[in-house]
Structure formats: structure tokens, C-alpha cells
Amino acid sequence: MAELVCDYCGEPIEGEPIRRGHRVYCSEACAFEASRSSDCGGRSDSTLSHRVVEPVER
């Protein structure tokens, strides 16, 4: 049988793979990270705003 590799990190899968649909993962962590959305820069579920806020002069 062909060696399975993780669809997220690309590492060879040892033992029983984690299956999510047609994809296989080496761990629950990889399965979780693969399910997260990512923005155009490749960052996953970013909570920080990249907007620059200028101070108000009084």
C-alpha cells in the first residue's frame, strides 16, 4: 500500500490517519488547522486589525 501523507503538513502518517471527507491528516491538530479560514496573506483567522489609526490633534 502507498504511504499516506498528511494533506496539511505533508508529513508521512504513522498509525491511523484522521479522516475528514476525502482528506487525511496525521493529527487532530493538522485537521483543525486545515479547517480554519485564511486571508490573502495566508494567515489563519486573524483577530488583529492591520488598519493604521492616526491620533486626533486637539
Backbone atoms as SQL, in Angstrom:
CREATE TABLE atoms (id INTEGER PRIMARY KEY, chain TEXT, resi INTEGER, resn TEXT, atom TEXT, x REAL, y REAL, z REAL);
INSERT INTO atoms VALUES
  (1, 'A', 1, 'MET', 'N', 0.838, -1.180, 0.000),
  (2, 'A', 1, 'MET', 'CA', 0.000, 0.000, 0.000),
  (3, 'A', 1, 'MET', 'C', 0.888, 1.250, 0.000),
  (4, 'A', 2, 'ALA', 'N', 0.446, 2.279, -0.697),
  (5, 'A', 2, 'ALA', 'CA', 1.209, 3.531, -0.767),
  (6, 'A', 2, 'ALA', 'C', 1.213, 4.222, 0.589),
  (7, 'A', 3, 'GLU', 'N', 2.326, 4.879, 0.877),
  (8, 'A', 3, 'GLU', 'CA', 2.441, 5.602, 2.138),
  (9, 'A', 3, 'GLU', 'C', 1.567, 6.849, 2.091),
  (10, 'A', 4, 'LEU', 'N', 0.744, 7.039, 3.122),
  (11, 'A', 4, 'LEU', 'CA', -0.113, 8.215, 3.200),
  (12, 'A', 4, 'LEU', 'C', 0.676, 9.396, 3.739),
  (13, 'A', 5, 'VAL', 'N', 0.392, 10.581, 3.201),
  (14, 'A', 5, 'VAL', 'CA', 0.984, 11.806, 3.733),
  (15, 'A', 5, 'VAL', 'C', -0.134, 12.743, 4.149),
  (16, 'A', 6, 'CYS', 'N', 0.131, 13.535, 5.158),
  (17, 'A', 6, 'CYS', 'CA', -0.842, 14.478, 5.695),
  (18, 'A', 6, 'CYS', 'C', -1.176, 15.537, 4.643),
  (19, 'A', 7, 'ASP', 'N', -2.469, 15.801, 4.452),
  (20, 'A', 7, 'ASP', 'CA', -2.900, 16.804, 3.479),
  (21, 'A', 7, 'ASP', 'C', -2.641, 18.224, 3.965),
  (22, 'A', 8, 'TYR', 'N', -2.268, 18.412, 5.226),
  (23, 'A', 8, 'TYR', 'CA', -1.962, 19.747, 5.736),
  (24, 'A', 8, 'TYR', 'C', -0.457, 20.010, 5.783),
  (25, 'A', 9, 'CYS', 'N', 0.292, 19.150, 6.485),
  (26, 'A', 9, 'CYS', 'CA', 1.723, 19.421, 6.678),
  (27, 'A', 9, 'CYS', 'C', 2.617, 18.635, 5.726),
  (28, 'A', 10, 'GLY', 'N', 2.084, 17.604, 5.078),
  (29, 'A', 10, 'GLY', 'CA', 2.871, 16.840, 4.121),
  (30, 'A', 10, 'GLY', 'C', 3.748, 15.754, 4.730),
  (31, 'A', 11, 'GLU', 'N', 3.679, 15.588, 6.052),
  (32, 'A', 11, 'GLU', 'CA', 4.487, 14.566, 6.728),
  (33, 'A', 11, 'GLU', 'C', 3.863, 13.183, 6.523),
  (34, 'A', 12, 'PRO', 'N', 4.678, 12.120, 6.504),
  (35, 'A', 12, 'PRO', 'CA', 4.131, 10.762, 6.416),
  (36, 'A', 12, 'PRO', 'C', 3.250, 10.465, 7.642),
  (37, 'A', 13, 'ILE', 'N', 2.171, 9.760, 7.420),
  (38, 'A', 13, 'ILE', 'CA', 1.239, 9.430, 8.501),
  (39, 'A', 13, 'ILE', 'C', 1.622, 8.097, 9.097),
  (40, 'A', 14, 'GLU', 'N', 1.879, 8.100, 10.396),
  (41, 'A', 14, 'GLU', 'CA', 2.185, 6.871, 11.127),
  (42, 'A', 14, 'GLU', 'C', 0.950, 6.488, 11.936),
  (43, 'A', 15, 'GLY', 'N', 0.566, 5.245, 11.873),
  (44, 'A', 15, 'GLY', 'CA', -0.613, 4.807, 12.614),
  (45, 'A', 15, 'GLY', 'C', -1.881, 5.129, 11.849),
  (46, 'A', 16, 'GLU', 'N', -2.971, 5.272, 12.589),
  (47, 'A', 16, 'GLU', 'CA', -4.291, 5.521, 12.000),
  (48, 'A', 16, 'GLU', 'C', -4.443, 6.999, 11.636),
  (49, 'A', 17, 'PRO', 'N', -4.767, 7.310, 10.367),
  (50, 'A', 17, 'PRO', 'CA', -4.929, 8.707, 9.973),
  (51, 'A', 17, 'PRO', 'C', -6.255, 9.289, 10.469),
  (52, 'A', 18, 'ILE', 'N', -6.314, 10.602, 10.584),
  (53, 'A', 18, 'ILE', 'CA', -7.549, 11.322, 10.891),
  (54, 'A', 18, 'ILE', 'C', -8.182, 11.648, 9.546),
  (55, 'A', 19, 'ARG', 'N', -9.402, 11.207, 9.326),
  (56, 'A', 19, 'ARG', 'CA', -10.065, 11.414, 8.038),
  (57, 'A', 19, 'ARG', 'C', -11.152, 12.478, 8.170),
  (58, 'A', 20, 'ARG', 'N', -11.140, 13.424, 7.227),
  (59, 'A', 20, 'ARG', 'CA', -12.167, 14.469, 7.119),
  (60, 'A', 20, 'ARG', 'C', -12.569, 14.531, 5.651),
  (61, 'A', 21, 'GLY', 'N', -13.652, 13.873, 5.303),
  (62, 'A', 21, 'GLY', 'CA', -14.068, 13.813, 3.904),
  (63, 'A', 21, 'GLY', 'C', -13.065, 13.006, 3.095),
  (64, 'A', 22, 'HIS', 'N', -12.559, 13.608, 2.034),
  (65, 'A', 22, 'HIS', 'CA', -11.577, 12.943, 1.174),
  (66, 'A', 22, 'HIS', 'C', -10.151, 13.228, 1.607),
  (67, 'A', 23, 'ARG', 'N', -9.970, 13.980, 2.663),
  (68, 'A', 23, 'ARG', 'CA', -8.625, 14.346, 3.131),
  (69, 'A', 23, 'ARG', 'C', -8.213, 13.509, 4.329),
  (70, 'A', 24, 'VAL', 'N', -6.891, 13.319, 4.484),
  (71, 'A', 24, 'VAL', 'CA', -6.350, 12.590, 5.625),
  (72, 'A', 24, 'VAL', 'C', -5.285, 13.451, 6.303),
  (73, 'A', 25, 'TYR', 'N', -5.220, 13.379, 7.622),
  (74, 'A', 25, 'TYR', 'CA', -4.286, 14.179, 8.407),
  (75, 'A', 25, 'TYR', 'C', -3.551, 13.286, 9.393),
  (76, 'A', 26, 'CYS', 'N', -2.355, 13.748, 9.796),
  (77, 'A', 26, 'CYS', 'CA', -1.545, 12.958, 10.716),
  (78, 'A', 26, 'CYS', 'C', -1.970, 13.157, 12.164),
  (79, 'A', 27, 'SER', 'N', -2.696, 14.234, 12.454),
  (80, 'A', 27, 'SER', 'CA', -3.108, 14.511, 13.834),
  (81, 'A', 27, 'SER', 'C', -4.366, 15.365, 13.843),
  (82, 'A', 28, 'GLU', 'N', -5.005, 15.434, 15.006),
  (83, 'A', 28, 'GLU', 'CA', -6.178, 16.300, 15.172),
  (84, 'A', 28, 'GLU', 'C', -5.780, 17.759, 14.971),
  (85, 'A', 29, 'ALA', 'N', -4.553, 18.115, 15.375),
  (86, 'A', 29, 'ALA', 'CA', -4.085, 19.494, 15.228),
  (87, 'A', 29, 'ALA', 'C', -4.031, 19.896, 13.755),
  (88, 'A', 30, 'CYS', 'N', -3.508, 19.029, 12.906),
  (89, 'A', 30, 'CYS', 'CA', -3.453, 19.332, 11.474),
  (90, 'A', 30, 'CYS', 'C', -4.861, 19.411, 10.881),
  (91, 'A', 31, 'ALA', 'N', -5.752, 18.525, 11.300),
  (92, 'A', 31, 'ALA', 'CA', -7.126, 18.559, 10.812),
  (93, 'A', 31, 'ALA', 'C', -7.802, 19.863, 11.208),
  (94, 'A', 32, 'PHE', 'N', -7.549, 20.330, 12.442),
  (95, 'A', 32, 'PHE', 'CA', -8.127, 21.580, 12.917),
  (96, 'A', 32, 'PHE', 'C', -7.567, 22.767, 12.134),
  (97, 'A', 33, 'GLU', 'N', -6.253, 22.840, 11.993),
  (98, 'A', 33, 'GLU', 'CA', -5.628, 23.957, 11.285),
  (99, 'A', 33, 'GLU', 'C', -6.078, 24.002, 9.827),
  (100, 'A', 34, 'ALA', 'N', -6.255, 22.860, 9.206),
  (101, 'A', 34, 'ALA', 'CA', -6.682, 22.818, 7.816),
  (102, 'A', 34, 'ALA', 'C', -8.107, 23.331, 7.654),
  (103, 'A', 35, 'SER', 'N', -8.927, 23.218, 8.694),
  (104, 'A', 35, 'SER', 'CA', -10.315, 23.658, 8.605),
  (105, 'A', 35, 'SER', 'C', -10.484, 25.152, 8.845),
  (106, 'A', 36, 'ARG', 'N', -9.430, 25.816, 9.355),
  (107, 'A', 36, 'ARG', 'CA', -9.521, 27.255, 9.613),
  (108, 'A', 36, 'ARG', 'C', -9.436, 28.038, 8.312),
  (109, 'A', 37, 'SER', 'N', -10.119, 29.162, 8.257),
  (110, 'A', 37, 'SER', 'CA', -10.041, 30.007, 7.064),
  (111, 'A', 37, 'SER', 'C', -8.749, 30.805, 7.102),
  (112, 'A', 38, 'SER', 'N', -8.285, 31.222, 5.939),
  (113, 'A', 38, 'SER', 'CA', -7.078, 32.036, 5.893),
  (114, 'A', 38, 'SER', 'C', -7.298, 33.224, 4.963),
  (115, 'A', 39, 'ASP', 'N', -6.639, 34.337, 5.276),
  (116, 'A', 39, 'ASP', 'CA', -6.781, 35.534, 4.461),
  (117, 'A', 39, 'ASP', 'C', -5.809, 35.502, 3.284),
  (118, 'A', 40, 'CYS', 'N', -5.737, 36.569, 2.533),
  (119, 'A', 40, 'CYS', 'CA', -4.890, 36.619, 1.337),
  (120, 'A', 40, 'CYS', 'C', -3.408, 36.453, 1.658),
  (121, 'A', 41, 'GLY', 'N', -2.992, 36.826, 2.871),
  (122, 'A', 41, 'GLY', 'CA', -1.593, 36.701, 3.256),
  (123, 'A', 41, 'GLY', 'C', -1.253, 35.337, 3.801),
  (124, 'A', 42, 'GLY', 'N', -2.247, 34.447, 3.877),
  (125, 'A', 42, 'GLY', 'CA', -2.011, 33.103, 4.377),
  (126, 'A', 42, 'GLY', 'C', -2.160, 32.965, 5.876),
  (127, 'A', 43, 'ARG', 'N', -2.543, 34.058, 6.546),
  (128, 'A', 43, 'ARG', 'CA', -2.731, 33.995, 7.994),
  (129, 'A', 43, 'ARG', 'C', -4.104, 33.416, 8.287),
  (130, 'A', 44, 'SER', 'N', -4.186, 32.586, 9.294),
  (131, 'A', 44, 'SER', 'CA', -5.443, 31.933, 9.639),
  (132, 'A', 44, 'SER', 'C', -6.197, 32.704, 10.707),
  (133, 'A', 45, 'ASP', 'N', -7.460, 32.959, 10.465),
  (134, 'A', 45, 'ASP', 'CA', -8.373, 33.565, 11.434),
  (135, 'A', 45, 'ASP', 'C', -7.735, 34.698, 12.238),
  (136, 'A', 46, 'SER', 'N', -7.195, 35.655, 11.558),
  (137, 'A', 46, 'SER', 'CA', -6.527, 36.777, 12.213),
  (138, 'A', 46, 'SER', 'C', -7.528, 37.611, 12.992),
  (139, 'A', 47, 'THR', 'N', -7.170, 37.988, 14.212),
  (140, 'A', 47, 'THR', 'CA', -8.048, 38.819, 15.033),
  (141, 'A', 47, 'THR', 'C', -7.529, 40.239, 15.154),
  (142, 'A', 48, 'LEU', 'N', -6.349, 40.506, 14.629),
  (143, 'A', 48, 'LEU', 'CA', -5.773, 41.842, 14.708),
  (144, 'A', 48, 'LEU', 'C', -6.112, 42.643, 13.462),
  (145, 'A', 49, 'SER', 'N', -6.400, 43.907, 13.659),
  (146, 'A', 49, 'SER', 'CA', -6.661, 44.785, 12.541),
  (147, 'A', 49, 'SER', 'C', -5.343, 45.333, 12.031),
  (148, 'A', 50, 'HIS', 'N', -5.213, 45.452, 10.736),
  (149, 'A', 50, 'HIS', 'CA', -3.996, 45.991, 10.146),
  (150, 'A', 50, 'HIS', 'C', -4.199, 47.444, 9.728),
  (151, 'A', 51, 'ARG', 'N', -5.249, 48.027, 10.232),
  (152, 'A', 51, 'ARG', 'CA', -5.570, 49.404, 9.907),
  (153, 'A', 51, 'ARG', 'C', -4.740, 50.335, 10.779),
  (154, 'A', 52, 'VAL', 'N', -4.185, 51.379, 10.196),
  (155, 'A', 52, 'VAL', 'CA', -3.405, 52.360, 10.940),
  (156, 'A', 52, 'VAL', 'C', -4.355, 53.455, 11.406),
  (157, 'A', 53, 'VAL', 'N', -4.352, 53.737, 12.693),
  (158, 'A', 53, 'VAL', 'CA', -5.214, 54.769, 13.244),
  (159, 'A', 53, 'VAL', 'C', -4.333, 55.938, 13.666),
  (160, 'A', 54, 'GLU', 'N', -4.576, 57.087, 13.057),
  (161, 'A', 54, 'GLU', 'CA', -3.799, 58.282, 13.373),
  (162, 'A', 54, 'GLU', 'C', -4.395, 58.962, 14.600),
  (163, 'A', 55, 'PRO', 'N', -3.563, 59.533, 15.463),
  (164, 'A', 55, 'PRO', 'CA', -4.079, 60.258, 16.631),
  (165, 'A', 55, 'PRO', 'C', -4.799, 61.532, 16.193),
  (166, 'A', 56, 'VAL', 'N', -5.803, 61.927, 16.955),
  (167, 'A', 56, 'VAL', 'CA', -6.577, 63.132, 16.666),
  (168, 'A', 56, 'VAL', 'C', -5.895, 64.312, 17.354),
  (169, 'A', 57, 'GLU', 'N', -5.602, 65.363, 16.564),
  (170, 'A', 57, 'GLU', 'CA', -4.994, 66.559, 17.135),
  (171, 'A', 57, 'GLU', 'C', -6.083, 67.447, 17.708),
  (172, 'A', 58, 'ARG', 'N', -5.865, 67.965, 18.903),
  (173, 'A', 58, 'ARG', 'CA', -6.855, 68.838, 19.538),
  (174, 'A', 58, 'ARG', 'C', -6.296, 70.197, 19.780);
